[in-house]
Each structure stands twice: as structure tokens, then as C-alpha cells.
Amino acid sequence: METKGVVSANEPGASARRRFLVKAGGALAAMGAAAVVEAPAVIAQPKVKWRLSTAYPASLDTLHGAAERLAAIVNEMSGGRFVIEVFPAGQIMKAFDCFDETSKGTIEAFMSVPYYFTEPKREPAFEWFTTVPFGMNPQGMAAWFHYGDGLKLLQESYGAFNLVPKPGTGFAPQMGGWFRKKITSPADYKGLRMRIGGLGGKIIGRLGATGILMPASEIFGALERGVIDAGEWVGPYDDMKLGLHNTAPYYYYPGWHEPGTMQSFGFNRKAYEALPVDLRQTLEHAAAATEVYGLSGYHQRNAAALARMRTEFKGKIELIQFPVPVLKELKKIAVDVLREESGKTPMAKKVYASFNKFQELVGPWDMVAEGAHHQYVIR
């Protein structure tokens, strides 16, 4: 009987073929064994786990949520190799402690606006990296960071504190704040106690007011109890999250004190430099994505919150533009305050010059490109 495909052991060349198959099988087996031994060294890569604390309560889902977005993007892009655990203010440390604790290496990262950490004995230049009164809008700030000297100067400033920074979410333009009484002239600021961040407090101080910096979680209680007479936070969306619309009837705009607010991520230098190159790149791209998503998200959410405010709270809240004489006086004072603050350190002087030069560049373009649009087309 003939069996096709089977070679008889007695056929010529059968012995040679058997020797080839034995050798080939042995080689394949050896390769398989090597793969089993070597595969774990290729697949198993060290996992990195960081802790990041923000300066905001978890209820501010756009601000605190920006850090959570960063962590989610990093986790996804790294395939789970890089995990960042995010904590809101007050959970593992106080809101304003996150800068120093990251600098010391207690935690690996934080997210906040830089101007929270100007005092005590830090760097006045931090003000410009957040925003300054009558400064650039969010697009101008982002352009300064990425296409001007902004990021380089931020890195130099934070570097003195053992930190590696990256720009975070932009959340401006802001509103001017909630007031218990109307502001009809610069004189109305005299004796006013107001929660206001950054250099805004110094400016209203020249008009006889007292600027007070406090975390977001404390503003509602301070306004409700009359500890302060006015308070600003961000804009309609976050302000309603904090309940500020229930504390004072007059809601002023524009937010002259913070026209282009940007927050930043700060990474402990040792922890950052210990990252493999690909994870550093992942972190940087995640921060950039967070910046874009955050700014566009605020634009939509503030618009929706303002519409809700105008309908649901009609008659209870009065939306008012600051009188032109008030804005002119505030701007006049701002010029002097910014010049004085810039003279406090060599870094502040350098940042002040860079910021002004860039604002002079983009300002005329903003007027041509958007000025008429905002004044006539939308209206």
C-alpha cells in the first residue's frame, strides 16, 4: 500500500533529512527557551507612582479636575507604567503648602497658580507667570509661554526651588467679583475688605481697601459672615460651585486684576529627572493637552453658567460693568505697582521686561483681529 507524503526510512537521503529535522527542532526549542528566559526583561518595566496635591477643593471640578485629567492622560499614554495619585487641598496638606512640600520632595508634584507662593520670601516674578492686572489674555499668555520667553523664565524661577514647571490650564478672563455694595467711583473702595488674589490686592490698597488672599474653600464663609465685604474667585461656573451667588447681590466685570490667569504644574526636580525619557515626554504632552482642554472647557462652562445665572437668579443678582472712571484709575495705579514689584529682584525685572515686550507685540494684533469683532459683530 502506498502512503503519500510519508518518506520511507529506507529511501535514499532519508537519514540526512532526519538529521536536519533533529537539528532544526533543537534550534527552535533553544530559541523558545531563550525567549521564555529573556521576555520578562523586555516586558517588565519599572512602574512609577507619584503623588500630586492641588491648591483647590475637589468640588472645583474644572480647576482640580485639570490635575485629574493630567493623571488620566499620563496613565493611559504610559500603559499604566506611570500613575499619578491626585489629592485636593486639605486632604494630605493645606492648600498653600503644596509648593514647599513638592520642593522638599515630600510629594512629587503640585498644581496651583504661581502667585500663591510669592510670599513669604519667595519670588515676585511668580505674579507674571499667573497673570497681572491689565495684562494679556489667555491666548497671549499661552503664546508668551510657548513662543516667547515665558516658559524659559518660569523654569529659571522655579528651578531655584528645586522644581521643574509646566504651564497648566488657563482660566480667564475672570469676573471682577461679588460686592455687597455698588462701586460707582474709586472712592467706594475706601474701607472695603475684599478677597482678591495677586497684585490686585496691592492695587485696591492704594484706594484705601484691604486685599485678603484666602483659599477657595474659605471665601463663601467669609462673605456670608461679613468678614469680607467683597470677594472674587474666577467666573460664573466656579463661583456658583462655591455658592458665591448666594452671598452678595452685585456681580462686577471685567476681571481687570486677572485677565489671563494661568496655573502651573510643579514637579520635584529629583523625581522628574529620575523618570525615563519616554515618561518625561508623556508628562510634558499630557500637561500641554490639559492646558488646551482646560481653557476650552472653561469657555463653554462659563458661558452656560452665565446664561443660567441670568435666568434662574433674575432679580436677585445684578450683573454690572465697572464704571470707566474706576477702571481708568485702577489701570493708572496698576502701572505704578507693576513697576515697583518688578524692581524687587533681578528675576522680576527680567520677567517684567519680557512680559511687556510680548504684550506690546500681540496687543495691536488682538485689536485688529478681535477688537471690532467683540465691539460690533457679537453685539
LOLOVO-877203 format. One record per atom (N, C-alpha, C, O): z, x negated, y negated. Coordinates in steps of 0.1 Angstrom, whole numbers, plus 5000, padded with zeros to 4 digits. Atoms other than C-alpha are relative to their C-alpha. Layout:
ZXY ...
REM end
This chain:
500049915012 500050005000 500049914988 500749814987 500150085012 499149874966 500950064989 500850184986 499149955010 501649894938 499549934987 499749814985 500550065013 500149844903 501149964991 502150034990 499150055010 501949644877 501149925006 502049874999 499050084993 504149464903 499449885005 498449885012 500550134996 503549094909 500749965013 501949955014 499550044988 503948974944 500649864998 500149774991 499350135001 506348684948 499249895006 499449775003 500950104993 503648514969 498849974992 498049874995 501250025008 500948534942 500149864993 501249814990 500050135007 499848204926 500550024986 500250124979 499549995014 501748144893 501250084999 501850094988 498849915001 504548384902 501349924997 502149974989 498850085002 507148104903 500149964985 501249964979 500050045014 506147984868 500450124991 501150104981 499749895008 506348334854 501550045001 502150074991 498549974998 509848384869 500849904991 501849944985 499350105007 510948054853 500050044984 500950024977 500249975015 509548174818 500950124997 501650124986 499249885003 511348514821 501549965000 502250024991 498650035000 514648354830 500449924987 501449954981 499850075012 514348114801 500150094987 500950084979 500149915011 513348384777 501250094999 501850124989 498849915000 516148614788 501249934996 502149984989 498850085004 518648334784 500049984985 501149984979 500050025014 517448264749 500450124992 501150114983 499749885007 517648624739 501550035001 502150084991 498549984999 521148654753 500849914991 501849954985 499350105009 522148344734 499950054986 500950044978 500149955014 520748494702 500950124998 501550134987 499249895002 522548814708 501549964999 502250024991 498650055001 525848634714 500349944986 501349964980 499850065013 525348434682 500150114989 500950094980 500049895010 524648754663 501450075000 501950104989 498749944999 527848904676 501149924993 502049974986 499050095006 529848604665 499849984985 500849984978 500350035014 528148544631 500050134991 500350124980 500149885008 527748914620 501250034991 501050064979 498949975008 531248964608 500149924987 500549964977 500050095011 530948664585 499150044989 499350024977 501049955009 527948824569 500450134994 500350154982 499749865004 529149184567 501350014993 501450074982 498749985006 532749144559 500149914987 500049794988 499850075013 533149054522 501350044994 501850154996 498749975006 536349034502 499950124991 499050144983 499949885008 537349364486 501049974988 501949894989 499250025012 538749364450 500650134996 499950234995 499449885005 541249614437 500749964987 501549874986 499550025013 542149634401 500850124996 500650235001 499349885007 544549854380 499649994985 499649894979 500449985014 543449984346 500850114994 500950225000 499249905008 545650164321 499350034987 498849944980 500649965013 544250364292 501150034990 502350044993 499149965011 545850454259 500150154998 500650194987 500249865002 545250824264 500650085012 500750035023 499549914989 546751114284 498850055008 497750055004 501049964990 544851244314 499350134995 498250164999 500649885005 544251574295 498849984992 497950074991 501250035008 541751404273 498949955009 498749835011 500950034989 539051414300 498849924995 498149875004 501250075004 536351264278 500449854997 499749765000 499650145003 538350964265 500649935012 500149835016 499550064988 540550894295 499050005011 498949915019 501149994990 537651014316 499049895000 498349875010 500950125001 535550724304 500449895009 499549835016 499550104991 537650484323 499850045015 499549965024 500249954987 537450704354 498550005004 498249975015 501550014997 533650714351 499749855003 498949825012 500250144997 533650334349 500449965014 499749905022 499550034986 535750314381 499150065010 498850005021 500949934990 533450564399 498749925001 498249905012 501350075000 530250374389 500249865008 499449835016 499750134993 531850034400 500150025015 499649945023 499849984986 532950174433 498750035007 498449985018 501349964993 529550334441 499049885000 498449865011 501050115000 527450034430 500449885009 499549815013 499650124992 529549784449 500250045015 500649965023 499849964986 529649994481 501450005004 501749985016 498649994997 533350024479 500749865000 501949855004 499450145000 533949644476 500949984988 501949904988 499350025013 535349684440 500650134996 499950234993 499349875003 537949954434 500949984988 501749894988 499250015012 539550014400 500850135000 500350244999 499049895001 542650244400 500350024985 500849934979 499949965015 542850424366 501350084998 501650175005 498849945003 546150524351 500050054985 499649984976 499949955014 546650744319 501249944994 502149895000 498950055008 549050644292 501350075005 501350195007 498749954996 552650684302 500350005015 501450025019 499850004985 552150664340 500649875005 501649885012 499450134995 552750294346 500549924988 501149824989 499650075013 553250184309 499850094988 499050194989 500249925012 553450324274 498549974995 497949884998 501450005005 550150394256 499649874994 498549824997 500450115007 550150094234 500449875006 500349765000 499650124993 551449844260 498949945008 499049835013 501150044991 548149814279 499349874996 498949805005 500650135005 546749534257 500849885005 500349795011 499250124997 549649294262 500249995015 500249875020 499850014986 550149384299 498749945007 498849875017 501250064994 546449304306 499949854996 499549775004 500150145005 546648984285 500949925009 500549805013 499150084991 549648874307 499650005014 500049915022 500449994986 547948974339 500850095009 500750105021 499249904992 550449244349 499050105006 499250155017 501149924995 547349464352 498749934997 498749834989 501250075002 543749364353 499150054989 498249984984 500949945010 542249594327 500650114992 501650174997 499649895009 542749844299 498850054993 497849994992 501049945008 540750074278 500750074988 501650154990 499449955012 541550164242 499149974988 498149904990 500750055012 540350134206 500749874996 502049874997 499450125004 540949784194 501050004989 502049934989 499150005011 542649874162 501550045003 502350024994 498649974997 545750004180 500849875001 502049875001 499350134998 546549634185 499949904989 500149784991 500150095011 546049494151 501449944996 501549824993 498650045003 549849484145 500850005013 500450085022 499650105009 552149314150 499549865004 499349835016 500450144998 550948954147 498849985009 498749895016 501250024992 547549014163 498949974990 499049884981 501150045008 544149004147 499450124992 499050224997 500549895009 543049214116 498550035003 498150155001 501449984997 539449174128 499850125010 498750185011 500149894990 540149434156 499650134993 499050214999 500349885007 539749704129 498550035000 498050145003 501449985001 536049644125 499350035014 498350095014 500549974987 535449654163 500250145004 499550195014 499849864998 536750004163 499150084991 498250164995 500749945011 535350134130 500749974988 501949934988 499350025012 536150104094 499650124991 498550174992 500349895009 536250374066 498649984993 498449874988 501350005006 532750454053 499149895006 498249844999 500850104993 531250214079 498850065006 498350175002 501249964993 528350254103 500350125009 501550145013 499949894990 527750554126 500049945014 499949825015 499950054986 528050524164 498749925004 498849825011 501250084997 524350414167 500049874994 499649775000 500050135007 524850144141 501049915006 500749795008 499050084994 528050024158 499449945013 499649825016 500650054987 526250004192 499049894998 498949805005 501050095004 523349824176 500649864996 500149765000 499350125004 525749574160 500649925012 500549805012 499450074988 527449504193 498949935008 499049825012 501050054990 524249464214 498949924994 498249845001 501150065006 521749344189 500349924988 499549864981 499550085011 523849184162 501149905006 501049865017 498950104996 526948954164 501250075005 502250005008 498749934997 529449234172 500649965013 501849935013 499450034987 529949164209 500449865001 501549835006 499650144999 529948784205 501449984992 502249914997 498850015008 532648824178 501250075007 502350025006 498949934992 534649074199 500549915011 501749905013 499650094989 534648824228 500849894994 501849845001 499250115006 535848554205 501450044996 502349974998 498749955004 538548764191 501050035011 502150005011 499149964989 539848904224 500349875009 501349875015 499850124992 539448554240 501249934997 501849875005 498850065004 542348434220 501250065007 502350005007 498949934993 544448684240 499850015015 500350095022 500350014985 543148584275 499350135005 499650175016 500749874996 540848894276 498549984998 498049914990 501449995000 537248954283 499650154996 499950235004 500249865004 536049264264 498550055003 497649975004 501349945000 533149504268 500150134992 501150204992 499949875008 532249794244 500150125010 499550125021 499949884992 533150134257 499450124993 498550104986 500549885006 532550494247 500150014985 501149974979 499949975014 531650574212 500450154998 499950245005 499649865001 533350894200 500150044985 501250074980 500049975014 532350954164 498650064997 497750055006 499149995012 531551074138 501250105003 501150195011 498849924998 535051224137 500250104988 499450114979 499649915010 536651504117 501149944991 501749844995 499050065009 538951444087 501450045003 502349974997 498749974996 541951614102 500550144997 499850214990 499449875002 544251914102 501149994989 502049904990 499150015011 546251984070 500750144998 500250245000 499249885003 549052234062 499750054986 499950174984 500349965013 547952244026 498649954996 498149855002 501350045004 544552214009 500049884992 500949854984 500250125008 543251893995 498950034990 497750044994 501049965010 541551973962 499749884991 498649884984 500250125009 541951633944 500749895006 501649915015 499250114994 543151283952 501550014998 502249955006 498649995002 546451373937 500850085011 502050065012 499449924989 547151613966 500549915011 501249965020 499550084990 547751313988 501449944997 502049895007 498750065003 550851213970 501150075008 501350195007 498849954993 553951253992 499650055014 500450095022 500549954987 551751354022 500349915011 500149795010 499750084987 552851234057 498950045010 498850155014 501249974992 549751204079 499949905011 500049785010 500350084988 549051084114 498549964998 497650044997 501450055002 545950864108 499949865005 500849785003 500150134994 544650554126 499349904991 498749944981 500750115006 543350224115 500349984985 501450014980 499850035014 542750134079 500150134991 500550124979 499949875008 542650504068 501450014995 501650064984 498749985004 546450494066 500349914987 501049964978 499950085011 546350204042 499450064987 499950044976 500749955011 543850374020 500750124994 500850134982 499349895006 545650704016 501449964995 501950034986 498850065005 548750494010 499949974985 500849984978 500350035014 547150393977 500150124991 500250114979 499949875008 547250763967 501450065001 501650174997 498649944999 550950803975 500350065013 501450125014 499749944987 550650924011 500649905009 500649785006 499550094990 552250774042 499250025013 499250135019 500850004988 549950694071 500849965012 501549865011 499250034988 551550704105 499150005012 498350095015 500750014987 550050584138 500950045011 502049985013 499349954988 551150764169 499050035011 497950075008 500949964989 549650824204 499650154999 500350234993 500549875000 547651134210 501050105005 501150215000 499149904994 550351294231 501150044991 501850144993 498949975010 552751294201 499650084988 500550134981 500549945013 550551454174 500450144999 500950194989 499849865000 550951814184 501550034996 501850114987 498649985003 554751804184 500449964986 501250034980 499750045013 554951614152 499550094989 500250124979 500549905009 552751864134 500750135001 501150194990 499349874998 554452164149 501450004994 501850104988 498650015005 557952044139 500049964985 501149964979 500050045014 556851934104 500449864997 500749824986 499750155002 557551564110 498849944992 499149854984 501150045009 554051514095 499350124994 499550245000 500649895007 552051734071 498550015004 497950125001 501450004997 548651644084 499849905012 500649815014 500350094989 547051474114 498650015004 498050115004 501450004995 543751364127 500049935014 500849855017 500250074987 542551274162 498649965001 498249854998 501450044998 538851284170 499150114994 498650104983 500849895004 536951614167 500350125007 501350135014 499749874995 536751974178 500450005015 501450075019 499749994986 536751914216 501449945003 502250015009 498750064996 539651674219 501250064992 502350074997 498949945008 541651834190 500450135006 501650165006 499649884994 541552164208 500749975013 501650055017 499250044988 542651994240 501449974997 502350005006 498750035004 545651874222 500850114993 502050114991 499449885006 546252214207 500249994985 501050074979 499750025014 546052094171 499550124992 500050134980 500549895007 544152404161 501150114998 501050214991 498849915000 547552584166 501149954990 502150014989 498950065008 549452364142 499850004985 500750004977 500350005014 547652374108 498750074998 497850075006 501249915002 545052604092 498849944994 497750004995 501150055007 542852374073 499449875007 500149775009 500750114992 540352154092 498949944991 497950004988 500950065010 538651904070 499049915007 499249855018 501150094996 535451704074 499449944987 499550004976 500350094989 533851444073 501249915003 502149894995 499050104997 535951184091 499749874993 499249785000 500450125007 535450924064 500749885005 500149775003 499250114996 538050704079 499549945013 499749825016 500550054987 536350674113 498650065003 498450155011 501449954998 532550734111 499349955012 498350015016 500850054988 531550524141 500949955011 500749845016 498950054991 534650494164 499449965013 498750035020 500350064986 534150274195 501349965006 502149895000 498950064992 536650204222 499549885008 498249875009 500450114992 536549894243 500849995013 501950035014 499350044988 537449774278 500449864998 499749784992 499550145000 539549464281 500449965014 501150035021 499850054987 539649264313 500849875000 500449784992 499350125000 542148994321 499149895004 498349905014 501050114998 540248664320 500049945014 499049935020 499850064987 541648514352 499450105011 498750065020 500549914991 540848834371 498550024999 497850035010 501549995002 537348864356 499349885006 498349905013 500750124996 536448504363 500149985016 499349915021 499950014985 537648544400 499050095007 498850085019 501049914993 535048814406 498749935004 498349844997 501450054996 531848724425 499050044989 499250144982 501049975011 528848714402 499450145000 499350204990 500649874999 527349034415 501050114996 500650214990 499049905004 530649224409 500249994984 500550104978 500050015015 530749094373 498950074994 499150154984 501249935005 527249224368 500250155001 499850234993 499849864998 528249554383 501050064989 500750164984 499049955010 531249584359 499350014986 499650114979 500749995013 529049504329 499150124999 499050184988 501049895000 526349754338 500850145000 500350234994 499249885000 529050014345 500650034986 500650154982 499549985013 530549964311 498950054990 499250144982 501149955009 527150004294 499650145003 499350224994 500349864996 526550324314 501050094994 500750204989 498949925005 529950454304 499850024985 500150134979 500249995015 529150384267 498950114997 499150194988 501049905002 525950594269 500450145003 500250234995 499549864995 527350884289 501050054991 501050174988 498949965008 530450894267 499550064987 499950164982 500549965013 528550914234 499250135001 499450224992 500849884999 526151184246 500850125004 500650235000 499149894996 528951384262 500850054989 501050174988 499249955012 530951394230 499150084991 499650184985 500949925009 527951514211 499950145004 499950234996 500149864995 527551814233 501350085000 501350194996 498749934999 531251894238 500550034986 501150144984 499549975013 532051874201 499250114994 499850204987 500849895005 529152104193 500450135006 500650234998 499649884994 530252354218 501450054996 501750164994 498649975005 533952334207 500050054986 500850144983 500049955013 533052384171 499550144999 500050234992 500549864999 531052694180 501150105004 501250214999 498949924995 534052824199 501050024990 501550144988 499050005010 536352744171 499750114989 500550184984 500549915011 534252944146 500050145004 500150234996 500049864995 534153254168 501450055004 501950154999 498849954995 537453274186 501249994990 502150064991 498950025009 539653154157 499650034986 500149974976 500549965013 537753304128 501150074993 501850164998 498949955007 540253384101 501349935001 502249954993 498850084997 542853154115 499849864996 500849794992 500350145004 541152824108 498950004989 497950074990 501050025011 539252724077 499449875000 500149764999 500750125000 536652464080 499649964986 498850034980 500250035014 536452274047 499549854999 500049765006 500550145003 534451974034 500949944989 501350014979 499350075011 536451724014 499250014987 498049984987 500750005013 535651763977 499449864997 499949765000 500750125003 533151503964 500949904992 500949784995 499150105007 535751353939 501049935009 501349825007 499150064990 538151303968 499349895008 499949785009 500750104992 535551123989 499749874991 499749764996 500450125009 534450903959 501249914998 501149794998 498850085003 538050793952 500449935013 500849815012 499650074987 538750723989 499049885003 499549785007 500950114998 535550513991 500349884991 500249774995 499750105010 536450323960 501249925005 501249795004 498850074994 539850233975 499749925012 500149815014 500450064988 538250154008 499449864998 499649775006 500650125003 536149883993 501049894997 500949785002 498950105003 539249703980 500849975012 501149855014 499250024988 541249754012 499349915010 499949825016 500850084990 538549614034 499949864996 500049775004 500150145005 538049314012 501449935002 501449815006 498750064999 541849244012 500349975015 500849865018 499750024986 542149294050 499249885006 499649815014 500850104995 539249064056 500449864997 500049765003 499650135005 540948784038 501349955008 501849845005 498850044993 543948774062 499949895010 500849815012 500250104990 542448554089 498549954999 497750034994 501450045000 539248344093 499150095008 498050115005 500849914992 538148574121 499750134993 498550174994 500249875007 538548884100 498949984989 498150064987 501050035011 536548714072 498649995006 497650045001 501350014993 533748634097 499450135005 498250165003 500449864995 533648984112 499650094989 498650164990 500349925012 533749144078 498649974995 497850064991 501350045005 530648944067 498950055009 497950105005 501049964990 528749014099 499850165000 498750205000 500149855000 529549394098 499250044987 498350134988 500649965013 528549424061 498549975000 497750054996 501450044999 525249234067 499250105008 498150145005 500749914991 524349464096 499950144994 498950204996 500149865007 525249784077 499050004989 498350104988 501150005011 523049674048 498650005006 497750055000 501350004994 520249624073 499650145005 498550195003 500449874993 520449964092 500250124990 499650224992 499849895009 521650174062 498850064994 498650194995 501249945005 518350214045 499150075010 498550175007 500849934989 516650294078 500650135004 499950235006 499349874997 519250564085 499650114990 499450224993 500349905011 518550724051 498550055001 498350175000 501449964999 514750724057 499850085012 499150185012 500249934987 514850824093 500750135002 500250225008 499249884997 517651084093 500550074988 500950194989 499449945012 518751144057 499450144997 500150244996 500749885004 516151404048 500150115012 500250235009 499949914989 516351554083 501350085000 501350205001 498749945000 520051624081 500250094987 500850204988 499849925012 519851754045 499150124999 499550234994 500949895002 516851984048 499550065013 499550195014 500649944988 515352024083 501050095007 500750205010 499049924993 518552134100 500550124992 500650234998 499649885008 519652354071 499050104999 499250214993 
REM end
